[in-house]
């Protein structure tokens, strides 16, 4: 058992990977039971580490909360063209002639698209600030090399992926109520709205897992993650923005099939490329 130290903290990779005390299976081991045990061990190790330090969750939540509050106080989401409309020409002339109000209150498609875009921008940048931590902390603690020796790359990728998905889903469940509180989106189809934000969060986590491994050994990791993530995640953001805007307005626009397809594709591609990125 080889310990890796960071400051006064001692971290034993073998004990972390196999809590039952059995030596972790090496990369050359075979068997689905062993592979799933490695995946579960990696996931549990990251979960225990995060519960102890709360570095990634704290970073993501603080960024999301700060962005939501700042946008709520600086970006107008009510007013003419957003929550107020002018009467159509025929009704407008009658209202002017009779001295009646020419404005009426109703959420516009512009407001629905604006709120949807704000939500996904906050989610994207929050994810990019916190998700790389699952690999960055391995490099910082000196456990990355040991993890490469004791666990198969596919198991590392799957375990980290599951942890990122769980973390981003927790973030989603926390910021959706705050989003509703601050912006009052008046969602007309909540099941469709929640379906898009949950599937979209999982798709972002799937792509971000591979990118986190890619940038973990570079300088300026945070900036590089935001830049590299924009291209692969752009289709997810577009589908998510259009889908949630349709759910808010009640237009029955459904992009869930596209989000699921892209999520599966990105996960498969990332899994195929991870071995080369992680080992080298």
C-alpha positions in Angstrom: 0.0 0.0 0.0 1.6 3.3 -1.1 0.5 6.4 0.7 0.4 9.8 -1.0 0.7 12.9 1.2 -0.5 16.4 0.8 0.4 18.6 3.8 -0.6 16.7 6.9 -3.2 14.6 5.2 -2.3 11.0 4.3 -4.3 9.4 1.5 -4.1 5.6 0.8 -5.2 4.9 -2.7 -5.6 1.1 -2.1 -7.7 1.6 1.0 -9.8 4.2 -0.8 -10.4 2.1 -3.8 -11.2 -1.1 -1.9 -12.8 -0.2 1.5 -13.1 -3.9 2.4 -9.3 -4.1 2.6 -8.9 -6.3 -0.5 -6.1 -5.0 -2.8 -7.6 -3.2 -5.8 -7.6 -5.0 -9.1 -4.9 -3.9 -11.5 -5.5 -2.6 -15.0 -4.9 -6.1 -16.4 -7.6 -7.7 -14.3 -10.6 -9.2 -16.0 -14.2 -9.8 -14.9 -17.3 -7.7 -14.9 -17.6 -8.0 -11.1 -14.1 -6.6 -10.6 -14.7 -3.8 -13.1 -17.9 -2.7 -11.3 -16.2 -2.9 -8.0 -13.5 -0.5 -9.3 -16.2 1.8 -10.7 -18.0 1.8 -7.3 -14.8 2.3 -5.4 -13.8 5.3 -7.5 -17.2 6.8 -7.1 -17.3 6.3 -3.4 -13.8 7.7 -3.0 -14.7 10.9 -4.8 -18.0 11.1 -2.8 -16.3 10.7 0.6 -13.6 13.2 -0.4 -16.2 15.7 -1.6 -18.2 15.3 1.6 -15.1 15.9 3.6 -13.7 18.9 1.7 -16.7 20.2 -0.2 -14.3 21.9 -2.7 -16.2 21.3 -5.9 -19.7 21.6 -4.5 -18.8 24.8 -2.7 -17.3 26.3 -5.8 -20.2 25.4 -8.0 -22.9 26.5 -5.6 -21.2 29.8 -4.8 -20.7 30.7 -8.4 -24.3 29.7 -9.3 -25.8 31.7 -6.4 -23.7 34.7 -7.1 -24.5 34.7 -10.8 -28.2 34.2 -10.2 -28.4 37.1 -7.6 -26.2 39.4 -9.7 -28.2 38.8 -12.9 -31.5 39.2 -11.0 -30.5 42.7 -9.8 -28.9 43.9 -13.1 -30.7 42.3 -16.0 -34.3 43.6 -16.6 -36.7 40.7 -17.1 -39.9 42.6 -16.8 -41.3 45.6 -18.7 -42.4 46.4 -22.3 -41.6 43.6 -24.7 -41.0 41.2 -21.8 -44.1 41.1 -19.5 -46.1 43.8 -21.2 -47.4 44.0 -24.8 -49.0 46.7 -26.9 -52.5 45.9 -28.3 -52.7 44.8 -32.0 -53.3 47.6 -34.5 -57.1 47.2 -34.7 -57.6 47.0 -30.9 -55.0 49.7 -30.4 -56.9 52.2 -32.5 -60.1 51.4 -30.6 -58.4 51.7 -27.2 -56.9 55.1 -28.2 -60.2 56.4 -29.4 -62.0 55.3 -26.2 -59.2 56.4 -23.9 -58.5 52.8 -22.7 -55.1 51.3 -21.8 -53.1 50.3 -24.9 -50.9 47.9 -22.9 -51.7 44.5 -21.5 -49.7 42.1 -19.3 -48.5 38.9 -20.8 -45.2 37.1 -20.9 -43.6 37.3 -24.3 -41.5 34.8 -26.2 -38.6 37.2 -25.8 -38.8 36.9 -22.0 -39.1 33.1 -22.1 -36.0 32.8 -24.3 -34.1 35.3 -22.1 -34.8 33.4 -18.9 -34.0 30.1 -20.5 -30.7 31.5 -21.8 -29.8 32.9 -18.4 -30.4 29.6 -16.7 -28.2 27.6 -19.0 -25.4 30.2 -19.0 -25.3 30.0 -15.2 -25.4 26.2 -15.3 -22.6 26.0 -17.9 -20.2 28.3 -16.1 -21.0 26.8 -12.7 -20.2 23.3 -14.1 -17.0 24.4 -15.8 -15.7 25.8 -12.5 -16.3 22.7 -10.4 -16.4 19.6 -12.5 -12.7 19.5 -13.4 -12.0 19.1 -9.7 -12.5 15.4 -9.8 -9.3 15.0 -11.8 -7.4 18.1 -10.6 -7.5 16.9 -7.0 -5.9 13.6 -8.1 -3.0 15.5 -9.6 -2.7 17.9 -6.6 -2.7 15.1 -4.0 -0.3 12.9 -6.0 -2.8 10.0 -6.3 -3.2 10.1 -10.1 -0.2 7.9 -10.8 -1.4 5.4 -8.2 -4.9 5.4 -9.7 -3.5 4.7 -13.1 -1.6 1.7 -11.7 -4.4 0.1 -9.7 -7.6 0.8 -11.7 -8.5 0.3 -15.3 -9.0 3.6 -17.3 -12.6 2.6 -18.2 -13.4 2.1 -14.6 -11.9 5.5 -13.6 -13.8 7.2 -16.4 -17.1 5.6 -15.4 -16.7 6.3 -11.7 -15.7 9.9 -12.3 -18.6 10.3 -14.8 -21.2 9.0 -12.2 -19.8 11.4 -9.6 -20.0 14.3 -12.0 -23.6 13.4 -13.0 -24.7 13.2 -9.4 -23.0 16.4 -8.5 -24.5 18.4 -11.4 -28.0 16.9 -10.8 -27.7 18.0 -7.1 -26.7 21.5 -8.4 -29.7 21.5 -10.8 -32.2 20.6 -8.0 -30.8 23.4 -5.9 -30.7 26.2 -8.5 -34.0 25.5 -10.2 -36.0 26.7 -7.1 -33.7 29.8 -6.8 -34.2 30.4 -10.5 -38.0 30.2 -10.1 -37.8 32.5 -7.0 -35.7 35.2 -8.5 -37.1 35.3 -12.1 -40.7 34.0 -11.8 -40.6 32.2 -15.2 -44.2 31.1 -15.0 -43.4 27.7 -16.5 -46.5 26.2 -18.2 -45.1 22.7 -18.6 -43.0 21.8 -15.5 -42.4 18.1 -16.5 -41.0 19.2 -19.8 -38.9 21.9 -18.2 -37.5 19.6 -15.5 -36.8 16.9 -18.2 -34.7 19.3 -20.2 -32.7 20.6 -17.3 -32.0 17.1 -15.8 -31.1 15.5 -19.1 -29.0 18.6 -20.1 -27.2 18.5 -16.8 -26.3 14.8 -17.3 -25.1 15.6 -20.9 -22.9 18.4 -19.6 -21.4 16.2 -17.0 -20.7 13.5 -19.6 -18.7 15.8 -21.8 -17.0 17.6 -18.9 -15.6 14.4 -17.5 -13.4 13.9 -20.5 -12.4 17.5 -20.6 -11.5 17.5 -16.9 -9.0 14.7 -17.5 -7.6 16.6 -20.5 -6.9 19.9 -18.6 -6.0 18.4 -15.2 -2.3 18.5 -15.9 -2.2 21.9 -17.5 -1.8 25.4 -16.0 -4.8 27.8 -16.0 -7.1 24.8 -15.8 -10.2 26.8 -15.1 -9.9 29.1 -18.1 -8.9 26.3 -20.4 -11.9 24.2 -19.3 -14.3 27.0 -20.1 -12.7 27.5 -23.6 -12.4 23.8 -24.5 -15.9 23.0 -23.2 -17.7 25.6 -25.3 -17.4 23.7 -28.6 -18.5 20.2 -27.4 -21.2 21.6 -25.2 -22.6 24.1 -27.6 -25.2 21.7 -29.1 -26.3 20.8 -25.5 -26.8 24.5 -24.6 -28.7 25.2 -27.8 -31.0 22.2 -27.4 -31.5 23.0 -23.7 -32.2 26.7 -24.2 -34.8 26.0 -26.9 -36.4 23.2 -25.0 -36.7 25.0 -21.7 -38.0 28.2 -23.4 -40.7 26.1 -25.1 -41.6 24.5 -21.7 -41.9 28.0 -20.2 -44.1 29.3 -22.9 -46.1 26.1 -23.3 -45.2 25.6 -27.0 -44.7 21.9 -26.7 -41.2 22.1 -28.2 -39.4 18.9 -27.1 -35.7 18.5 -27.6 -35.3 15.6 -25.1 -34.5 13.1 -27.8 -31.7 15.3 -29.2 -30.3 15.8 -25.7 -30.3 12.1 -24.9 -28.8 11.2 -28.3 -26.0 13.8 -27.8 -25.4 12.7 -24.2 -25.0 9.1 -25.3 -22.7 10.0 -28.2 -20.5 12.3 -26.1 -20.2 9.7 -23.4 -19.3 6.9 -25.9 -16.7 9.1 -27.6 -15.3 10.3 -24.3 -15.0 6.8 -23.1 -13.2 5.7 -26.2 -10.7 8.6 -26.0 -10.2 8.5 -22.2 -7.7 5.7 -22.2 -5.2 7.6 -24.3 -5.7 10.9 -22.5 -5.6 9.3 -19.0 -2.7 6.9 -19.5 -0.5 9.3 -21.5 
